[in-house]
Amino acid sequence: MDDLRLIDLAADPFVQTGMLALIGALITRVLLSQYPARRLVFQLAFFLAYTDVPSFVQEVCLGEEFSIDVFSDMDGRCLNAIPRTMLLSKGGESIKGVSLKDSQLIEHGARVAEAVGVKGPANVQCFREADGSLPVTDVNTRFGGGFPVPLAAGGRYPELALALARGERPEPRLGDFAEGVAMTRYFSEVCLAPDEDGSLRPILPLP
């Protein structure tokens, strides 16, 4: 491309606008890298501009995250609350976790469940901040994705569900579970091949 063509392009208002936007973006990135608080404000404004409806903005939690699997009866009494660590999560799904006998987390989970009015299973997620507070980020009224941990730890939630179905009124058993029960998950796959009748059969793994 010759020099004359470059001059023509530089004089184009559209190209000038793009160049100014690029320079502005670079300056903004430098400024935000020096001032992290401004970066958060800028990002918040950027994403809120995506929608015309009122938006919910959640507080940034910097502490350690925990999940508390709770189970309540039909009167809203919390029958048990089993905290577990969130050692590894992917796509919002718990991959690694360990049951934890932490009296503060147990009481917190039970208090949240009863305040919300949970009936049956639920999963309370919270953070433990540096000031000792436990802000709640989620209350999922279902068995949590990491439910194998409280199940293996002896929470006996299925038994409680069957007891409620029979019209019984089990007594609370807060803290009645084993500590240190760990769960880890991994991805696996199954390969299938067409059979003579058109059905699919698993291909056995090679030795």
C-alpha positions in Angstrom: 0.0 0.0 0.0 1.5 3.4 -1.0 1.9 6.4 1.2 -0.9 8.3 -0.5 -3.4 5.5 0.3 -2.3 5.5 4.0 -3.0 9.2 4.1 -6.4 8.7 2.6 -7.2 6.1 5.2 -6.0 8.2 8.1 -8.3 11.0 6.9 -11.3 8.8 6.9 -13.7 9.7 9.8 -14.6 6.1 10.4 -10.9 5.1 10.7 -10.2 8.1 12.9 -13.1 7.1 15.3 -11.7 3.6 15.5 -8.2 4.9 16.2 -9.5 7.1 18.9 -11.4 4.3 20.4 -8.3 2.1 20.4 -6.2 4.8 22.0 -8.9 5.4 24.6 -9.2 1.7 25.4 -5.4 1.5 25.9 -5.4 4.5 28.2 -8.3 3.2 30.1 -6.6 -0.2 30.6 -3.4 1.5 31.9 -5.4 3.7 34.3 -7.5 0.7 35.6 -4.4 -1.4 36.1 -3.1 1.2 38.5 -6.4 1.7 40.3 -8.1 -1.7 41.0 -11.1 0.0 42.6 -11.8 2.0 39.5 -11.5 -1.2 37.5 -14.4 -2.7 39.4 -16.5 0.4 38.9 -15.7 0.5 35.2 -16.6 -3.2 34.8 -19.8 -2.8 36.7 -20.9 0.1 34.5 -19.9 -1.8 31.4 -22.0 -4.8 32.2 -25.0 -2.9 33.5 -25.1 -1.1 30.2 -26.0 -4.4 28.6 -29.6 -4.4 30.0 -32.5 -2.0 30.3 -34.1 -3.8 33.2 -33.2 -3.4 36.9 -30.2 -5.6 37.7 -29.1 -7.3 40.9 -25.5 -6.6 41.9 -23.9 -9.0 44.3 -21.2 -8.0 46.8 -17.7 -9.2 46.0 -16.8 -11.9 48.6 -13.0 -12.4 49.1 -13.0 -15.0 51.8 -13.2 -18.8 51.7 -16.3 -20.4 50.2 -18.3 -23.1 51.9 -21.4 -25.1 51.1 -23.8 -26.3 53.8 -26.2 -29.1 52.9 -29.3 -28.7 55.1 -32.5 -30.7 55.5 -35.7 -29.4 57.2 -39.0 -30.8 58.1 -42.4 -29.6 56.8 -42.6 -27.1 59.7 -39.4 -25.5 58.6 -37.3 -26.9 61.5 -33.7 -27.6 60.3 -33.0 -31.2 61.1 -29.3 -31.2 60.1 -26.8 -29.0 58.4 -23.5 -30.4 57.0 -20.8 -28.0 55.9 -18.3 -28.9 53.3 -15.3 -27.2 51.8 -15.2 -26.1 48.2 -11.7 -27.3 47.2 -12.5 -27.3 43.5 -15.5 -26.3 41.4 -15.9 -26.2 37.6 -18.8 -24.5 35.9 -20.6 -24.1 39.3 -20.4 -27.8 40.0 -18.5 -29.1 43.0 -15.6 -31.4 42.0 -13.7 -31.8 45.3 -15.0 -31.2 48.9 -14.6 -32.4 52.5 -17.2 -32.5 55.2 -16.4 -30.1 58.0 -17.6 -30.0 61.7 -17.6 -26.3 62.1 -20.1 -25.3 64.8 -20.4 -21.7 63.4 -21.2 -23.0 59.9 -23.6 -25.6 61.2 -25.5 -23.0 63.2 -25.4 -20.5 60.3 -26.8 -23.0 57.8 -29.6 -24.0 60.2 -30.4 -20.3 60.9 -30.6 -19.5 57.2 -32.7 -22.5 56.4 -35.2 -21.7 59.1 -35.3 -18.0 58.1 -36.0 -18.8 54.5 -38.5 -21.5 55.4 -36.9 -24.4 53.7 -38.8 -27.6 53.6 -36.8 -30.7 52.6 -33.3 -30.4 51.2 -31.4 -27.3 50.4 -27.9 -26.1 49.8 -26.7 -22.9 51.4 -23.5 -21.3 50.0 -21.6 -18.7 51.9 -18.2 -17.1 52.4 -16.2 -16.6 55.6 -14.8 -13.1 55.4 -11.8 -11.7 57.2 -14.1 -9.9 59.7 -15.8 -13.2 60.6 -19.0 -12.5 58.8 -20.7 -15.2 56.7 -22.5 -13.5 53.7 -24.8 -15.9 51.9 -24.6 -16.0 48.1 -27.0 -18.8 47.3 -29.9 -20.9 48.8 -30.7 -23.7 46.4 -33.8 -25.5 47.5 -32.8 -28.9 46.2 -30.0 -31.5 46.9 -26.7 -29.8 46.1 -24.4 -31.0 43.4 -22.0 -32.1 46.1 -24.6 -34.2 47.9 -22.5 -37.4 47.9 -20.4 -35.7 50.7 -23.2 -35.4 53.3 -24.6 -38.8 52.2 -21.3 -40.5 52.7 -20.8 -38.6 56.0 -23.8 -40.2 57.5 -26.3 -37.4 57.1 -29.1 -39.9 56.3 -31.1 -37.3 54.4 -32.9 -40.0 52.3 -34.1 -41.6 55.6 -35.4 -38.2 56.8 -37.2 -37.7 53.5 -38.9 -41.1 53.8 -39.8 -40.4 57.4 -41.5 -37.1 56.4 -43.4 -38.9 53.7 -44.7 -41.3 56.3 -46.0 -38.4 58.3 -43.4 -38.8 61.1 -41.7 -35.9 62.8 -38.0 -36.6 63.2 -36.0 -34.7 65.9 -33.2 -32.4 64.8 -29.8 -34.0 64.7 -27.5 -31.0 64.1 -23.9 -32.1 64.0 -24.7 -35.8 63.6 -22.3 -36.7 60.8 -18.7 -37.7 60.2 -16.0 -35.1 59.7 -13.3 -35.4 57.0 -15.2 -37.3 54.4 -13.8 -36.3 51.1 -15.3 -36.5 47.6 -13.5 -36.1 44.3 -14.9 -36.4 40.8 -13.5 -37.1 37.4 -14.8 -37.2 33.8 -15.3 -40.5 32.0 -16.7 -41.6 28.7 -18.3 -44.6 27.1 -17.8 -45.5 23.4 -20.6 -47.4 21.6 -20.5 -49.2 18.3 -23.5 -50.3 16.1 -24.4 -54.0 16.4 -25.9 -56.2 13.6 -29.5 -55.5 14.7 -28.9 -51.7 14.7 -28.6 -51.3 18.4 -25.5 -49.9 20.1 -23.1 -51.9 22.2 -20.4 -50.6 24.5 -16.9 -51.1 23.3 -14.8 -52.6 26.0 -11.7 -50.6 26.9 -8.4 -51.9 25.4 -6.3 -53.9 27.8 
